[in-house]
Amino acid sequence: MQPTLFFIPHQWLGWPLLIVWLIISAVIVGVLYQRHRWGQETVGFFPVAAIVAGIILFVLPNVEVMGINPTAPLGPMISRGLAVRGYGVCMLTAIVAGMGIVIYRCKQIGYPVDPIFTLAFWMVIAGVIGARLFFVVQKRELFFAEGVPLSASLAAVLNMTEGGLVVYGSLFGASIAAFIFFFRTKLPVWKTADLIAPGMALGLAIGRIGCLMNGCCWGGVCPPGMPSITFPAGAAAYMQHLSNGELLGVTSHPSESDYSRAVVSVAPGIGAEIGIAVGDRIAIGGNPELLRFFSASNDSLRDVAHIDVGINAGDGSDMRVQSVPISKLPRRSLPVHPTQIYSALNALVLCAVLWCFWHYRKSDGEAFALMLILYPIGRFLIEIIRDDESGQFGTTFTISQWVSVFTIAIGFVLFAYRRGFGNVKDPNATPITPAAS
């Protein structure tokens, strides 16, 4: 797990970074001008350059990360600069790699490449928006809690530096952008969908490595003898195991009345040492940044910081707070299923299947439909061993599993429709030249 690769210092943001971008933009415009003069591709880059410039000037300075001061870890937080996240780097790599294999096939079959760049740009933008909106709706209580100012909620919605994107939201958003693009051009819809399907799967595979680096989308506690992975202190899986008492040797269930948890069993360990008993209600808090920093330090420094464990005895007495030094806590989470790796392998195999299926299609659109069938099947099964979502609609099925069932049904209908009513005269035929939009 490596959520942050490095920090861009505060003094480098704003105008210095903007100047670098303007130089890069000038080079890109020069290359486009040599190829297309003042055509659509060249002119179309200017809005993109302006959007990026606006982000550099007005967005990036406002998403600087506050972190622990290494010289005074228990003192006030300090600005660390702009965090370059492993998740973000993997997402960028996913876009480039996915585009790469799509363009490679386009050149193989004589398909126009330039419209694919335009299509990819709008699909990425709409995909990110859709993925974020899906996550915000799914986890709305984290963004729009009672008493939180609307400005703070909107800022949290826009802050995607630590992940918070859902694949299905990305698929829906990107699909909407694609069909709007197809509507405005003469690009063949279903053949183009088949072309980009393997690239989408490859991008997803690389994106899941970003999830692993970020520590999100984690699996449930893994039985002995099965492949497993552990996460460092401060990671989401670690914080879950801490908050529910598992790292203290406690088994608990959520309380129906508040945010505490009802203790159902206590094994020998930290929980028993601080007096937690069956029937108690507990509430465990800890700062992920502090846990991450002090758990990586030597034992003498780890004794300085602590977490608070609130214990409310079953006899109805007031809650008492027990401090536990971080040095007593495990440095890593319990072993969990490596769901991010399984998801990456699932998407990589899907990419290979879709890539090879191109030559076996009987109708345009079948490869895209096959993606809508196969990906949800794998996602549904992996959700069974994931532990970052709860059941919905009174069932044990997560929202992703419900969407998977819906998507599989759409995939089968689309496949049957394209097999019955579509046709492919030549899988390598050059499509109609798209009209200017």
Sequence and secondary structure as in RCSB ss.txt:
>XXXX:A:sequence
MQPTLFFIPHQWLGWPLLIVWLIISAVIVGVLYQRHRWGQETVGFFPVAAIVAGIILFVLPNVEVMGINPTAPLG
PMISRGLAVRGYGVCMLTAIVAGMGIVIYRCKQIGYPVDPIFTLAFWMVIAGVIGARLFFVVQKRELFFAEGVPL
SASLAAVLNMTEGGLVVYGSLFGASIAAFIFFFRTKLPVWKTADLIAPGMALGLAIGRIGCLMNGCCWGGVCPPG
MPSITFPAGAAAYMQHLSNGELLGVTSHPSESDYSRAVVSVAPGIGAEIGIAVGDRIAIGGNPELLRFFSASNDS
LRDVAHIDVGINAGDGSDMRVQSVPISKLPRRSLPVHPTQIYSALNALVLCAVLWCFWHYRKSDGEAFALMLILY
PIGRFLIEIIRDDESGQFGTTFTISQWVSVFTIAIGFVLFAYRRGFGNVKDPNATPITPAAS
>XXXX:A:secstr
  SEEEEE GGGTTHHHHHHHHHHHHHHHHHHHHHHTTSHHHHHHHHHHHHHHHIIIIIGGGG EEE  TTSTTS
  EEEEEEEEHHHHHHHHHHHHHHHHHHHHHHHHT  SHHHHHHHHHHHHHHHHHHHHHHHHHTHHHHS TT  H
HHHHHHHH  TT    HHHHHHHHHHHHHHHHHHS   HHHHHHHHHHHHHHHHHHHHHHHHHHT S B B  TT
S  B  BTTSHHHHHHHHTTGGGTEEEEE SSSS EEEEEE TTHHHHTT  TT EEEEE  HHHHHHHHTS HH
HHTT EEEEEEE TT    EEEEEEGGGS SB   B  HHHHHHHHHHHHHHHHHHHGGG SSTTHHHHHHHHHH
HHHHHHHHHHB S    TTSS  HHHHHHHHHHHHHHHHHHHHHHH   S TT         
